[in-house]
């Protein structure tokens, strides 16, 4: 199946929020802090208006998205059924092309994402104890310098 990347538009908000929740629910260690309505508010009223968002779409369904703000990757999520198909790599490459420095936070428990970022040249530069994120989970600051 062909997966296309395109800029997100306002009508994508519900599909993006639902896909993000499905991705988060795939992690048994991830606390559930928000309702589906709060997820939709976050995507529709915070992410889409304030960040550059690219979606990956297959057969009319959003299967992944990335949100970039300045030199930060704020969000990168894939539908759990679509991992391992280079969609995340394509989203990351397209959204950060031309950026000399790219930063992001990743939860320490997310070993798959950590391997993904390291494969793409990111290096761990700082480790947090969870006190700076709402989930309260230890995290890692990853930085890519080109």
N, C-alpha and C positions, 0 to 999 in steps of 0.2 A: 504494500500500500504506500502511496505517496503521502508524505507529510510535508506540508508547506508552512513556512514561517511568515508571519505578517504582523504589522502593528495592531495592538489591541484597540478595540473601540468600545464605547460605553455599553452597548448591548451585550458585550461579552462578559460583563461583570458576574452574572449569576453562574455561568458555566465555569469561569475561572475560580470563583469561590468554592463551588462544589468539588472541583478537581483538587484544589488545594486541601480541602478537608479530607478527601479520600486519601491523599498522599500522607497527611499528618496521621490519620487513623491507622496507617500501615505500620507505625512504630509503636510497639507496646510500651516503650519507656516515655512516650510523649504525653504529658498531661493535657486533658481537654479543658481549655480555659474559656472557650467562646462558643456561643450558639451559632447555628447556621446563619441566623439573621445578623449577628455581629460580624461573621466572616464576610457576608455580602456587603455590609456597611464599610468594612475595612477596604475591600477591593474597590468598590464603587466610589467611595467618597474620600479615600486617602491615597490608595495606590495609583489608580488610573489617572486622577487629575495631577498628581505630583511626581510621577516617575515615568520613565520611558519603558513601556511594557510591550513585549513581543510574545505572541502566542504561537504554539505549534498546533497545527490543525490537520486531522486526518478524517476524510469522509464527513466533513462538516462538524466534527467533534473536536473540542479543545482537549489536547492530551498533555500539554505542558505550557509553562510560561516562565518568563524571566522579567524582572523589574530592576532597572538600573537608575540610580540617582547620583549624579556626579561621578566619582570614582568608585562608588559602592554598588555591588550587587546586593540589592535588598531582599529579593525573593528569587528562588529558582526551584520550581516544583514540577514533577512529572506524575501523571496518573500511574499508580503502581503497576498496572498491566502493560505499560509502555516503556519501562526501564530497560536498559541494555540494548537499545536500538539506535544509539548515537544521537537521539533527539536532544538530550541535555547538552551534548558536545556542540551540536549545531547552534542551539540557543545561546550558549555561552560565547562561542566564537563570533557570531553575528552581533550580539548585543554589546560586546566589549571591543570590537575591532577598532583599532586606532587609539585605544586608551593606553597611555604609557604605564599607568599604575591602576590595578584593580584590587579592591579590598572586599572582604566578606566575612561574616561570622558563620560558623558551623558548630553544631552541638558536638561535643566530644563523643557522645554515644552513637552518633551517626557515622559509623565506620565506613559504610558504602560511599557516602558523600565525601568523607575525608579522602578516601582513595581516589575518587573521581577528581577532586580538586588538585591533589598532588600529581596525578597523571597529566593534568593540564598546566603544570608548572607553578602552581601556588605553593608557598612555603608558610609554615606556621610561624607567626611572629610574636604572638602573645596568647596566654591562656587565662581564661576567666573562671571564677568559682561559681558562677550562676547568679551572683548578686546584682548584675547589671542587665539581666533579661527577665521578662515577666514569667517565664517558665521555671526559673530558679535552677536551671541546668547548667553544668559546666560547659563552657564553649571555648572555641579557638578562633583567633583572628588569623585569617589566611590572607596573604598578599602576593600578587603577581606583579613583578617588575619587568618591563620589556625593554 
